[in-house]
Every structure is written in C-alpha cells, then in structure tokens.
Amino acid sequence: MENNSRESKRDEFCVRVCGLKVKESAALAKDASTRTYYRIRTEDGKTYIVMDDEGCQNKMAEFVKLSALLNQHGVHAPKVLQKDMAAGFLLLEDLGNDTLTRLLESQEENHLYKLALEPLIQVAKIREKPEFVPELTPEIVLRDICYFTDWYLPMATGKPLSGEQRATFRELVGEVLPLGYRVPKTLVLWDYHVDNVMLPPGETTCAVLDFQDAYWGPLTYDVMSLVEDCRREVDPATTARQIKDLYFASLDGVSRADFDASFAFWSMFRHMRVLGRFTILMACHGKDKYLRFVPHLWEMLNRSLEHPAFAKIKNWLKDNFPAEQRGLPRRKPIRKGFIMAAGRGIRMRELTSDRPKPLVRFCGRPIIDYVIERLTQTGITDLVVNACYQKEMLKEYLAARADCRFAVSEEDEALETGGGIKKALPLCGEDPFVVLNSDQVWDEDGFKPLLWRLMDGWNDEKYDIVLLLQDMKTICGDDYHGLGDYKFDVSGRPVRNLNKEAGFPYKFSGISIVHPRVFKNSPDGKFSMVALYDRAQGEGRLGAVVNTGVMYMMSSPEAVAAAENSRLSR
C-alpha cells in the first residue's frame, strides 16, 4: 500500500512547485531501482511524468545534469521541467509509452536497432569529459566483476570461493583488462538496452532513459550493452553484427582489432557483473523476476569467453565452477536471527546500572540498533531476543520498533549462551538461524557484507554450527588481547585452543549460525554454547568463516570509549 504522506507530498509538488492542476495520476511500471514513476494528466489535457526518488537514493542530481548534457549534444533525453531535490521529486516531459521493447512486438528488429544506434553515434562524439561524470577506472571494473564471484557464484554452488580462488580470478581479469581500454573514451550511459530507449509520439528519432549511472569510459561499452541484452535474443550473426559494423564505421581513428578486443572484454565483464547484480536483487530486495534471464546471460558469456585472450579465465571457470552448477542462484533457508541480550554486563559497571546492556549507547545509539540494522539489511526481520536483566525496559524498546517481528524469550535468571538459546528453541523454528551478541558493531571491509558471507559458508549437510572468527589484529574495544580462541588445522577445520597455547590467531566473535538439531542431548538449565562447539568440532561438523573487517567488542566503559574513539575517527 502506498504511503499516504508520500502521496500528499507528491501532490503538493505538482501543485505548489509545478503550478499544475492535476486531474488524474497513475503509477507506471517499476524498474530495478527504488524509484517510482507516475504519469499525471492535468485539467487542460497535458501529461507529464513525476519521478519520485524518496530519500534521493538514485543519483537524482546526476540525472538532472546528464539530461541537460545529452540534450545539449543532440541526444533526446527527458527534459527536467521542475525539481524539488530536497523532497526527491522531478517533473519530466512525457515521452509516451513506446519503448523499443514494446515496438519490437510488431515491428522489424533490424530497423528498430538502427534507430537505437543513432543516439550512441551522437554520444560517441562527446570527447571532453564533463566534470561531474566519474571515470570508469580499472579499480571499479575489478570491484564490479566480483559481484559474479562474491554473490552469484556462491549462491549458485552453495559454497563460497576461497580467498586464493578469488584472488586468482581477479588476477586473471586484471591481465586482460587493458583490452577494454584500447578505444577512445566517451560518455558511457551504462544501462543502454531497448527497454531504456523510446520512440516518442510523432518523432522519428529515439530518446534515451535511465542514464544517471553514466561513466566516462570506453566507447564500445554501450553498443555492446545494446546488442548483447540479457532481456532478449539478438542474433549475433545478423542484427548484432550489422549494428556493430555500422557503429564502427561511424568512428574515426579506431582500428577494428582494437574495437573488437574492447567489445569482447566489456561483453565478458557485463555478463558476469549482471549475473551478480541479479543475484543481489533476488537475495537482498526480493526481486526474483530477473532470474529468468540467467540462462541467456550464460549463453552470451560463453560466447564472449571464446575470445582467445580469455582462455585462462575460461579454464578457471571450468576448474572452479563446472557447467552443471551454473544455474539459478538460491538463498539459503536462514530467515531468523537470535540476539543474546539477557546478561547483566557486570563489567560495564555504571553503564548498566539503569538499563540493560543492549541499550547502552554507542556513537549516539543503543548498541542493539546496530545488530538489528545488520540483520534487516540481510533480509532477516524475524528475530528472537532473550531477556533477563532489566527485561521490561528492553521489551518496551523492542515493542516500539516496527521494522522487525520480535519474539522475546524471558529468563528468570540468565541461562548463559547455551541455556538461553535452548529455552528459546520453540520460538526459533526448525531451520538454522543466525546468533549474535547484542553488544557488537562491525565495519564492513568493502567485500561482501559479513552476514551474507557467513551464510555462504553454511552447508546444512556438512555442519551443525558455523562460527564467525575474528582476526585478533582487527578487534577494537575489547580488553581481551591475549591468546586467541581458534586456528585452522591442515584440512581447514577450526580447532579450539583448549590448552591456552600461542599460535591461535582468531577470536570467536560471538556470531554464528546454529542448527536446532545441535541441542539434542544437551543439558538443561545454564550451560555455555562452547560445549556444543566442542562436540560439533569432535564430530567434524563445525565450520568457520573469518572476518577481516574491524569488529568493535564492548565489555566495559573503557572498551566502549575506545571503540567510539576509533570508529568516530574513521
């Protein structure tokens, strides 16, 4: 259901800012972003499009600047008629309904693709970089192609790559990356395909949409995106070949060998990147509709990998990602989180004299807020929280939140980690769930978000528990800096430091994935989860994932202050 207050703000924008008398308004189809679009019709019969970008999350300012730039260079983009940047609204000219995708249902493909090519020929003439357009650097390319290895691949195979496998892949891509830059640079619209190209009513030239993510980069990128579109099949030997030839013929000072090599690299890059992006849309945003394009993406990717320069990457895929595993990505059935919040936090001293430890403030917010935020970002909104000390205050705080479903497991006395979870098992269901302490904050290290990597490491057939281990060098705030808790043996299995020896570089972070079956034959009442970790280790059913980002662990007022000083200085 639409937010009425947002609807009121949109109406106010149309009336107050734009001076329009709106007769009717209709929502248009959504795209892959969080933007929404509305066609409004005024009392005098004119129509306009309102772009609603609540929170300004989708580069609205860039859209405005690029619209003006494209029109200045003879490329029709929707003109911005009015704007309220603070509120997140733009009034755009209405270009009609005829995307080339729609026209292709009844009109000849070759003709329409030639129309779609014309704006790119104009864009390619832009050879002076606008100041506000970012460069498509090799660093960005290497970052984005890892959507494939970090998101799609583990969710298709059910297991993550090792650090060595990932590093090798990046190294192989880095070796061929210069091929992509063997042509001049221009404005890259980035998402150029027939669904983002329109033929406005009564016009014979196309208009372009969805260009706010533009880069300054190689001029081969957009034409590749046009003819190798995951949404539809374009025969590489007919229409695609002809469009490539026509585009190449329009260029000056570019050799065919350089053009083809650059085109091939961006083809491989885009298809890998898009496989990863569609996985993210599925896993993080619940948008499954894009998964139907996965088979066609693989068809195009396999064609691009036939280029001789990509032989090593093709072999890497053969060795690490066999063809039979290249199917649809799937999210693992981990939908609940358990937050340990019952303890008194004695070492917190005065900080917990009037509140439970989860409500101690860290950088201006209750610590538990950070934990809940990380869980919701992972799509886990069904949470169980155990409570004992100052439990009424904690229950009241949780009841005021509307972003999650909370079930509170109340304890008359704190049952420690194992006893607390076991008591709450009826609330946790039958599937594995994430367990976190309520006093943890961490910084992501620029790789895939931590909880997603932990879930990638879960194997229901292989493990009963998977621990998140923290590199001791990246812990801040905790006054524990002695011996570590775990190391890995020669087979890669975690081993606990039973005899308090040196050579154990990892501390258990307090974060794990636990299957309810591990509690079979466990004691009643108070007990520590460590006993179950040890049992799982002995049975070969304990796994572990290592985190290298900074973890803030707060067990005392001094630890909280140290963590705050460190985090706020970043």
C-alpha positions as CSV (number, residue, x, y, z in Angstrom):
1,M,0.0,0.0,0.0
2,E,1.3,3.4,-0.9
3,N,2.4,5.7,1.8
4,N,-0.3,8.4,2.0
5,S,2.1,11.0,3.4
6,R,4.3,10.4,0.4
7,E,1.3,10.7,-1.9
8,S,0.4,14.1,-0.3
9,K,4.0,15.3,-0.8
10,R,3.8,14.4,-4.5
11,D,0.5,16.2,-4.9
12,E,2.0,19.2,-3.2
13,F,5.0,19.2,-5.5
14,C,2.7,19.1,-8.6
15,V,0.6,22.0,-7.3
16,R,3.0,24.2,-5.3
17,V,6.2,23.7,-7.2
18,C,5.0,23.0,-10.7
19,G,1.8,25.0,-10.7
20,L,-0.3,22.2,-12.2
21,K,-3.9,21.4,-11.8
22,V,-3.8,17.6,-11.7
23,K,-6.9,15.7,-12.9
24,E,-5.6,12.1,-12.6
25,S,-2.4,10.2,-11.7
26,A,-1.3,6.7,-12.5
27,A,1.7,4.7,-11.4
28,L,4.0,3.3,-14.1
29,A,5.9,0.0,-14.1
30,K,8.8,-0.1,-11.7
31,D,12.4,-0.7,-12.7
32,A,15.3,-2.3,-10.8
33,S,15.8,0.8,-8.7
34,T,13.8,2.1,-5.7
35,R,12.5,5.0,-7.9
36,T,8.8,5.2,-8.7
37,Y,7.2,7.0,-11.7
38,Y,3.7,8.5,-12.2
39,R,2.0,9.8,-15.2
40,I,-0.1,12.8,-14.4
41,R,-2.8,14.4,-16.6
42,T,-3.7,18.0,-16.0
43,E,-7.1,19.6,-16.4
44,D,-6.0,21.1,-19.7
45,G,-5.2,17.6,-21.1
46,K,-1.4,17.7,-20.9
47,T,0.6,14.8,-19.5
48,Y,3.8,14.8,-17.5
49,I,5.9,12.2,-15.7
50,V,6.8,12.6,-12.0
51,M,9.9,10.8,-10.8
52,D,9.7,10.0,-7.1
53,D,13.1,9.2,-5.6
54,E,12.3,9.2,-1.9
55,G,15.5,9.7,0.1
56,C,17.3,10.7,-3.1
57,Q,19.0,7.3,-3.3
58,N,19.2,7.1,-7.1
59,K,21.5,9.9,-8.2
60,M,18.8,12.4,-8.9
61,A,21.3,15.3,-9.2
62,E,23.3,13.3,-11.8
63,F,20.1,12.6,-13.8
64,V,19.3,16.4,-14.0
65,K,22.8,17.2,-15.2
66,L,23.0,14.4,-17.7
67,S,19.6,15.2,-19.1
68,A,20.8,18.7,-19.9
69,L,24.2,17.5,-21.2
70,L,22.6,14.9,-23.6
71,N,20.1,17.3,-25.0
72,Q,22.9,19.8,-25.5
73,H,24.7,17.3,-27.7
74,G,21.6,16.5,-29.8
75,V,20.5,13.3,-27.9
76,H,16.9,13.4,-26.8
77,A,16.6,12.7,-23.1
78,P,13.5,13.5,-20.9
79,K,13.7,17.2,-20.2
80,V,13.5,18.2,-16.5
81,L,10.8,20.8,-16.2
82,Q,10.7,21.3,-12.5
83,K,12.5,19.8,-9.5
84,D,12.4,19.6,-5.7
85,M,15.7,18.0,-4.9
86,A,15.3,18.1,-1.2
87,A,11.9,16.2,-1.4
88,G,13.1,13.9,-4.1
89,F,10.8,14.8,-7.0
90,L,11.3,15.7,-10.6
91,L,8.7,16.7,-13.2
92,L,9.7,15.3,-16.6
93,E,8.4,15.6,-20.1
94,D,6.2,12.7,-21.1
95,L,7.9,10.6,-23.9
96,G,4.9,8.3,-24.2
97,N,4.8,4.5,-23.8
98,D,6.7,3.2,-26.8
99,T,9.9,1.7,-25.6
100,L,11.7,-0.3,-28.3
101,T,10.9,-3.4,-26.3
102,R,7.2,-2.8,-26.9
103,L,7.7,-1.8,-30.6
104,L,9.7,-5.0,-31.2
105,E,6.5,-7.0,-30.7
106,S,5.2,-5.7,-34.0
107,Q,8.0,-4.0,-35.9
108,E,11.1,-5.2,-37.7
109,E,14.1,-5.8,-35.4
110,N,16.8,-4.6,-37.7
111,H,15.1,-1.2,-38.3
112,L,14.5,-0.6,-34.6
113,Y,18.0,-1.4,-33.6
114,K,19.3,1.0,-36.1
115,L,17.1,3.7,-34.5
116,A,18.6,2.7,-31.1
117,L,22.1,3.1,-32.5
118,E,21.7,6.7,-33.6
119,P,21.9,8.2,-30.1
120,L,25.1,6.2,-29.4
121,I,26.7,7.6,-32.5
122,Q,25.9,11.1,-31.2
123,V,27.1,10.3,-27.7
124,A,30.4,8.9,-29.2
125,K,31.2,12.4,-30.5
126,I,31.4,13.7,-26.9
127,R,35.1,13.6,-26.2
128,E,35.5,16.1,-23.5
129,K,34.9,14.7,-20.0
130,P,32.2,16.5,-18.0
131,E,33.5,17.3,-14.6
132,F,30.6,15.6,-12.7
133,V,30.9,12.3,-14.6
134,P,33.1,9.7,-12.8
135,E,35.8,7.8,-14.6
136,L,35.2,4.1,-15.3
137,T,38.5,3.1,-13.8
138,P,40.1,-0.4,-13.7
139,E,39.6,-0.4,-9.9
140,I,35.8,0.0,-10.4
141,V,35.9,-2.8,-13.1
142,L,37.7,-5.2,-10.8
143,R,35.3,-4.3,-8.0
144,D,32.1,-4.8,-10.0
145,I,33.2,-8.0,-11.8
146,C,33.5,-9.6,-8.3
147,Y,29.7,-9.4,-8.0
148,F,30.0,-12.6,-10.0
149,T,32.4,-14.3,-7.7
150,D,31.1,-12.9,-4.4
151,W,27.3,-13.1,-5.0
152,Y,26.3,-15.2,-8.0
153,L,28.8,-18.0,-7.7
154,P,28.3,-18.9,-4.0
155,M,24.5,-18.7,-4.3
156,A,24.6,-21.0,-7.4
157,T,27.0,-23.5,-6.0
158,G,26.0,-23.3,-2.3
159,K,29.6,-22.5,-1.2
160,P,31.9,-19.5,-1.3
161,L,35.2,-19.3,-3.1
162,S,38.4,-19.5,-1.0
163,G,40.5,-16.4,-0.7
164,E,43.0,-17.9,-3.1
165,Q,40.4,-18.8,-5.7
166,R,39.0,-15.2,-5.6
167,A,42.5,-13.7,-5.8
168,T,43.4,-15.8,-8.8
169,F,40.2,-14.8,-10.6
170,R,40.9,-11.1,-10.0
171,E,44.5,-11.5,-11.2
172,L,43.3,-13.2,-14.5
173,V,40.8,-10.4,-15.1
174,G,43.5,-7.8,-14.4
175,E,45.7,-9.4,-17.1
176,V,43.1,-8.9,-19.9
177,L,41.6,-5.7,-18.5
178,P,43.8,-3.4,-20.7
179,L,41.9,-4.8,-23.8
180,G,38.8,-2.9,-22.7
181,Y,40.6,0.4,-22.9
182,R,42.1,0.1,-26.4
183,V,39.5,2.6,-27.8
184,P,38.8,6.3,-27.0
185,K,36.6,7.3,-24.1
186,T,33.3,9.0,-24.2
187,L,30.1,9.2,-22.1
188,V,29.0,5.6,-21.2
189,L,25.3,5.6,-20.4
190,W,25.9,2.2,-18.6
191,D,22.5,0.6,-18.9
192,Y,21.7,1.0,-22.6
193,H,19.2,-1.5,-23.9
194,V,15.9,-1.5,-25.8
195,D,13.8,-1.1,-22.6
196,N,15.6,2.2,-22.0
197,V,15.2,3.6,-25.5
198,M,11.9,5.2,-26.5
199,L,10.3,6.5,-29.7
200,P,8.2,9.5,-28.6
201,P,4.9,10.0,-30.4
202,G,5.2,11.7,-33.8
203,E,9.1,11.5,-33.8
204,T,11.5,9.6,-36.0
205,T,14.5,9.7,-33.6
206,C,14.8,7.9,-30.3
207,A,15.0,9.2,-26.8
208,V,17.1,7.6,-24.1
209,L,16.2,6.9,-20.4
210,D,18.0,5.7,-17.2
211,F,21.4,7.3,-17.7
212,Q,22.1,8.6,-14.2
213,D,24.8,5.9,-13.6
214,A,26.8,7.1,-16.5
215,Y,30.6,6.9,-16.5
216,W,33.4,8.3,-18.6
217,G,34.8,5.2,-20.3
218,P,35.4,3.2,-23.5
219,L,33.1,3.9,-26.3
220,T,32.4,0.2,-27.0
221,Y,30.5,-0.3,-23.8
222,D,27.1,0.9,-24.7
223,V,26.9,-0.6,-28.2
224,M,27.8,-4.0,-26.6
225,S,25.1,-3.4,-24.0
226,L,22.6,-2.8,-26.8
227,V,23.2,-5.9,-28.9
228,E,24.0,-8.2,-26.0
229,D,21.0,-7.6,-23.9
230,C,20.1,-10.2,-21.4
231,R,16.4,-9.5,-21.8
232,R,16.1,-10.7,-25.4
233,E,17.9,-12.7,-28.0
234,V,19.6,-10.7,-30.8
235,D,21.2,-12.9,-33.4
236,P,24.9,-12.3,-33.2
237,A,25.4,-13.1,-36.8
238,T,22.8,-10.8,-38.3
239,T,21.4,-7.8,-36.4
240,A,24.1,-7.7,-33.8
241,R,26.9,-7.9,-36.4
242,Q,25.3,-5.2,-38.6
243,I,24.8,-2.8,-35.7
244,K,28.5,-3.3,-34.6
245,D,29.7,-2.7,-38.1
246,L,27.5,0.5,-38.5
247,Y,28.8,1.8,-35.2
248,F,32.4,1.1,-36.0
249,A,32.0,2.8,-39.4
250,S,30.9,6.0,-37.7
251,L,34.1,6.2,-35.7
252,D,37.3,7.9,-36.6
253,G,40.8,6.8,-35.6
254,V,39.9,3.4,-34.2
255,S,41.3,0.1,-35.6
256,R,38.9,-2.9,-36.0
257,A,41.2,-5.1,-33.9
258,D,41.1,-2.7,-31.0
259,F,37.4,-2.2,-31.3
260,D,36.7,-6.0,-31.3
261,A,39.1,-6.7,-28.4
262,S,37.5,-3.9,-26.3
263,F,34.0,-5.1,-27.2
264,A,34.8,-8.6,-26.2
265,F,36.2,-7.6,-22.8
266,W,33.2,-5.4,-21.9
267,S,30.9,-8.3,-23.0
268,M,32.5,-10.7,-20.6
269,F,32.6,-8.0,-17.8
270,R,29.0,-7.0,-18.2
271,H,27.5,-10.5,-18.3
272,M,29.5,-11.5,-15.1
273,R,28.5,-8.3,-13.4
274,V,24.8,-8.6,-14.3
275,L,24.7,-12.2,-13.0
276,G,25.9,-10.8,-9.7
277,R,23.6,-7.9,-9.7
278,F,20.5,-10.0,-10.4
279,T,21.6,-12.3,-7.5
280,I,21.7,-9.2,-5.3
281,L,18.2,-8.1,-6.5
282,M,16.9,-11.6,-5.6
283,A,18.6,-12.0,-2.3
284,C,18.5,-8.5,-0.8
285,H,15.4,-7.0,-2.4
286,G,13.2,-10.0,-3.2
287,K,13.1,-9.2,-6.9
288,D,13.1,-12.7,-8.4
289,K,11.8,-11.7,-11.8
290,Y,15.3,-11.1,-13.2
291,L,16.4,-14.7,-12.6
292,R,14.7,-15.8,-15.8
293,F,17.4,-14.1,-17.7
294,V,20.2,-16.2,-16.2
295,P,20.3,-18.9,-18.9
296,H,20.6,-16.3,-21.7
297,L,23.3,-14.4,-19.8
298,W,25.3,-17.7,-19.7
299,E,24.8,-18.2,-23.4
300,M,26.3,-14.7,-24.1
301,L,29.0,-15.1,-21.5
302,N,30.1,-18.4,-23.0
303,R,30.3,-16.8,-26.5
304,S,32.5,-13.9,-25.1
305,L,34.8,-16.4,-23.4
306,E,35.7,-17.9,-26.8
307,H,37.9,-14.9,-27.4
308,P,41.5,-16.3,-27.4
309,A,42.6,-13.7,-24.8
310,F,40.2,-15.2,-22.2
311,A,41.4,-18.7,-22.4
312,K,42.8,-18.6,-18.8
313,I,39.5,-17.2,-17.4
314,K,37.6,-19.9,-19.3
315,N,39.8,-22.6,-17.8
316,W,39.4,-21.0,-14.3
317,L,35.7,-21.3,-14.6
318,K,36.0,-24.9,-15.8
319,D,38.1,-25.8,-12.8
320,N,36.2,-23.8,-10.1
321,F,32.7,-23.5,-11.4
322,P,31.7,-26.5,-13.6
323,A,28.9,-26.1,-16.2
324,E,26.4,-28.2,-14.3
325,Q,26.5,-25.7,-11.4
326,R,25.8,-22.7,-13.5
327,G,22.1,-22.4,-12.7
328,L,19.9,-20.1,-10.8
329,P,21.2,-18.6,-7.5
330,R,19.3,-19.6,-4.4
331,R,19.2,-18.0,-1.0
332,K,19.9,-20.4,1.9
333,P,17.0,-21.1,4.3
334,I,18.3,-18.8,7.1
335,R,15.5,-16.4,7.9
336,K,15.7,-15.9,11.7
337,G,18.1,-14.2,14.0
338,F,18.7,-14.8,17.7
339,I,20.1,-11.9,19.7
340,M,21.8,-12.7,23.0
341,A,20.6,-9.9,25.4
342,A,19.9,-11.5,28.8
343,G,23.3,-10.9,30.5
344,R,23.9,-8.3,33.3
345,G,27.0,-6.9,31.7
346,I,28.8,-6.7,35.1
347,R,32.0,-5.3,33.6
348,M,30.0,-2.4,32.2
349,R,29.7,-1.1,35.8
350,E,27.8,2.2,35.9
351,L,26.7,2.0,32.2
352,T,24.3,-0.8,33.1
353,S,23.1,0.5,36.5
354,D,19.9,1.8,35.0
355,R,19.5,-0.1,31.7
356,P,20.2,-3.5,30.1
357,K,23.5,-3.8,28.2
358,P,21.8,-3.8,24.7
359,L,20.6,-0.2,25.4
360,V,24.0,1.2,26.4
361,R,24.6,3.9,23.9
362,F,27.4,3.6,21.3
363,C,28.1,6.6,19.0
364,G,24.8,8.1,20.0
365,R,22.6,5.0,19.5
366,P,21.7,1.9,21.6
367,I,24.2,-0.9,20.7
368,I,21.4,-3.3,19.8
369,D,20.3,-0.9,17.0
370,Y,23.5,-1.8,15.0
371,V,22.8,-5.5,15.3
372,I,19.2,-5.2,14.3
373,E,20.2,-3.0,11.3
374,R,22.8,-5.5,10.1
375,L,20.2,-8.3,10.3
376,T,17.5,-6.4,8.4
377,Q,20.0,-5.5,5.7
378,T,20.4,-9.2,5.2
379,G,16.7,-9.7,4.9
380,I,16.3,-11.2,8.4
381,T,13.5,-9.5,10.2
382,D,12.1,-12.3,12.2
383,L,14.1,-12.0,15.4
384,V,14.2,-13.8,18.8
385,V,15.7,-11.9,21.7
386,N,16.3,-13.4,25.2
387,A,15.9,-11.0,28.1
388,C,16.6,-11.2,31.8
389,Y,18.3,-8.1,33.4
390,Q,16.1,-5.0,33.1
391,K,13.9,-7.0,30.7
392,E,10.9,-4.8,30.9
393,M,12.9,-1.9,29.6
394,L,14.3,-4.0,26.7
395,K,10.8,-5.4,25.9
396,E,9.4,-1.8,25.8
397,Y,12.2,-0.7,23.5
398,L,11.7,-3.6,21.1
399,A,7.9,-3.2,21.1
400,A,8.3,0.4,19.8
401,R,10.1,-0.8,16.6
402,A,8.1,-1.6,13.5
403,D,10.9,-2.8,11.3
404,C,11.1,-6.4,12.6
405,R,9.0,-9.1,14.3
406,F,10.3,-9.7,17.8
407,A,9.7,-12.7,20.0
408,V,11.1,-12.3,23.5
409,S,12.3,-15.3,25.4
410,E,12.2,-14.2,29.1
411,E,14.5,-15.7,31.7
412,D,14.1,-15.5,35.4
413,E,17.9,-15.9,35.7
414,A,20.4,-15.6,33.0
415,L,20.9,-19.1,31.5
416,E,24.2,-18.4,29.7
417,T,24.6,-18.8,26.0
418,G,23.6,-22.4,25.5
419,G,20.8,-22.4,28.1
420,G,19.4,-19.2,26.8
421,I,19.1,-20.4,23.2
422,K,17.8,-23.9,24.2
423,K,15.0,-22.3,26.2
424,A,14.0,-20.2,23.2
425,L,14.1,-23.0,20.6
426,P,10.3,-23.2,20.3
427,L,10.4,-19.6,19.0
428,C,13.3,-20.3,16.6
429,G,11.7,-22.9,14.3
430,E,13.3,-25.9,12.7
431,D,15.8,-24.2,10.3
432,P,19.3,-22.9,11.1
433,F,19.4,-19.3,12.4
434,V,22.0,-16.6,13.0
435,V,23.1,-15.9,16.6
436,L,24.6,-12.6,17.6
437,N,25.6,-10.8,20.8
438,S,23.6,-7.6,21.5
439,D,26.8,-5.5,22.0
440,Q,28.6,-5.9,18.7
441,V,29.2,-3.4,16.0
442,W,31.4,-4.0,12.9
443,D,32.6,-2.2,9.8
444,E,32.3,-4.0,6.5
445,D,35.6,-4.4,4.8
446,G,34.5,-3.5,1.3
447,F,34.0,-7.1,0.4
448,K,30.6,-8.9,0.5
449,P,28.7,-7.9,3.7
450,L,29.7,-10.0,6.7
451,L,26.4,-11.8,7.4
452,W,26.0,-12.8,3.8
453,R,29.5,-14.3,3.8
454,L,28.6,-16.2,7.0
455,M,25.5,-17.6,5.3
456,D,27.5,-18.5,2.2
457,G,29.7,-20.6,4.5
458,W,26.7,-22.6,5.8
459,N,26.3,-26.2,4.5
460,D,23.3,-27.9,6.0
461,E,24.6,-31.4,5.2
462,K,28.1,-30.7,6.5
463,Y,27.7,-28.5,9.5
464,D,25.7,-28.1,12.7
465,I,27.4,-24.9,13.6
466,V,29.4,-22.3,11.7
467,L,31.4,-19.8,13.7
468,L,32.5,-16.3,12.7
469,L,36.1,-16.0,13.7
470,Q,37.7,-12.6,14.0
471,D,41.3,-11.9,13.2
472,M,42.8,-10.7,16.5
473,K,44.5,-7.8,14.8
474,T,41.2,-6.3,13.8
475,I,39.4,-6.2,17.2
476,C,38.8,-2.8,18.8
477,G,37.2,-2.0,22.2
478,D,37.5,-5.3,23.9
479,D,40.2,-5.5,26.6
480,Y,40.9,-9.2,25.6
481,H,44.2,-9.2,23.7
482,G,45.7,-12.4,25.0
483,L,45.7,-15.8,23.4
484,G,43.3,-16.5,20.6
485,D,40.4,-19.0,20.6
486,Y,40.8,-20.8,17.3
487,K,43.1,-21.8,14.5
488,F,42.6,-24.0,11.4
489,D,44.2,-27.4,11.0
490,V,45.8,-28.7,7.8
491,S,42.4,-29.7,6.4
492,G,41.0,-26.3,7.0
493,R,38.8,-27.2,10.0
494,P,38.6,-24.9,13.1
495,V,40.3,-26.1,16.2
496,R,39.7,-24.6,19.7
497,N,42.6,-23.5,21.9
498,L,41.9,-26.0,24.7
499,N,45.4,-25.7,26.4
500,K,45.7,-21.9,26.1
501,E,48.7,-22.0,23.7
502,A,50.2,-19.5,21.3
503,G,49.6,-19.8,17.6
504,F,45.8,-19.4,17.6
505,P,45.2,-16.2,15.7
506,Y,41.4,-15.9,15.8
507,K,38.9,-14.9,18.5
508,F,35.4,-16.2,18.3
509,S,33.3,-13.1,17.5
510,G,30.1,-14.2,19.2
511,I,28.4,-14.5,15.8
512,S,27.4,-17.9,14.4
513,I,24.9,-19.9,12.5
514,V,23.3,-22.7,14.6
515,H,21.0,-25.6,13.6
516,P,18.5,-26.6,16.3
517,R,19.5,-30.2,16.0
518,V,22.8,-29.5,17.8
519,F,20.8,-29.2,21.0
520,K,19.8,-32.8,21.0
521,N,21.0,-34.4,24.3
522,S,22.3,-31.1,25.6
523,P,21.9,-30.3,29.3
524,D,19.0,-28.3,30.7
525,G,19.4,-25.0,32.6
526,K,22.5,-23.0,32.5
527,F,25.3,-24.0,30.1
528,S,27.7,-22.5,27.6
529,M,27.5,-22.9,23.9
530,V,31.2,-23.7,24.0
531,A,30.3,-27.3,25.0
532,L,28.3,-27.7,21.8
533,Y,31.0,-26.1,19.7
534,D,33.5,-28.6,21.0
535,R,31.1,-31.5,20.4
536,A,30.5,-30.3,16.8
537,Q,34.3,-30.0,16.3
538,G,34.8,-33.5,17.5
539,E,32.2,-34.8,15.2
540,G,33.6,-32.9,12.2
541,R,30.5,-30.7,12.0
542,L,32.0,-27.4,13.0
543,G,32.7,-24.8,10.3
544,A,34.1,-21.3,10.4
545,V,34.3,-18.1,8.4
546,V,37.0,-15.5,9.0
547,N,36.2,-11.8,9.2
548,T,39.0,-9.3,8.4
549,G,36.9,-6.1,8.8
550,V,37.1,-4.2,12.1
551,M,35.0,-5.6,15.0
552,Y,34.1,-3.5,18.0
553,M,33.6,-5.6,21.1
554,M,32.4,-3.7,24.2
555,S,32.6,-5.3,27.6
556,S,33.4,-2.3,29.8
557,P,33.1,1.5,29.8
558,E,36.7,1.8,28.7
559,A,36.1,-0.6,25.8
560,V,33.1,1.4,24.7
561,A,35.1,4.7,24.8
562,A,38.0,3.1,22.9
563,A,35.6,1.7,20.3
564,E,33.8,5.1,19.9
565,N,37.1,7.0,19.5
566,S,38.3,4.5,16.9
567,R,35.0,4.4,14.9
568,L,34.4,8.2,15.0
569,S,37.9,8.9,13.8
570,R,37.3,6.9,10.6
